[in-house]
Amino acid sequence: MADKAADTAAGKAADKAAPDSARRSERARRAILDAALELIGEMGYPRLTIEAIAARAGVGKQTIYRWWPSKAAVLLDAFTAQGETPEGGEPALPDTGDLEADLKLVLRGAVDQMNAPAYDLPARALTAEGLVNPELGAHFVARVLEPGLRLLAERLRAAQEAGQIERGVDPDVVVELVCGPLTHRWLLRTHPLSHDYADAVVETALRGVLKR
């Protein structure tokens, strides 16, 4: 009887310990991701280190290395976590029936995002790191770029099915025509990114693909 009571008490203690451990792990993970984003804004990517992230997050280096192989991997998770929502899932693009207006709205939002330091600094670091680290670059493309590009292509296919875009046009090419100029300006900083420029890109790209 005493053994059974002891087993029951031990089981309850284990049940209670597991959620507490999970909560502690999630708090540590969140602190590490927040620290990575804070530090890249303060010191830049070249000076960012695992040691600095660990010190800011209040954890040991081994805690970070248990979850991530490098500072780039930490930053990628921190960057993508910024867009996480409790509901999950991908946001839908506007579909009002006016393709030009919808694309202008989307690209204006992209301009605002790309101009924001919270996006600009880590995205530039990850883009550069991805050039020398193909594995990380592939993860960056798959997790950060492809979801939005896929949504744009789907919106263009819907317009094509509605008879607004010529049948022979490849929606993926149109996505590149629309997004490429913004990325070029953002990467090279040749000119400021603005809503007016985004509107001009949409108007110019659609001029060649809309059904006449």
Secondary structure, DSSP 8 states (H G I E B T S, - for coil): -HHHHHHHHHHHHHHHHHHHHHHHHHHHHHHHHHHHHHHHHHH-TTT--HHHHHHHHTS-HHHHHHH-SSHHHHHHHHHHHTT--TT-S------SS-HHHHHHHHHHHHHHHHHSHHHHHHHHHHHHHHHH-HHHHHHHIIIIIHHHHHHHHHHHHHHHHTTSB-TT--HHHHHHHHHHHHHHHHHH-SS---HHHHHHHHHHHHHTTB--
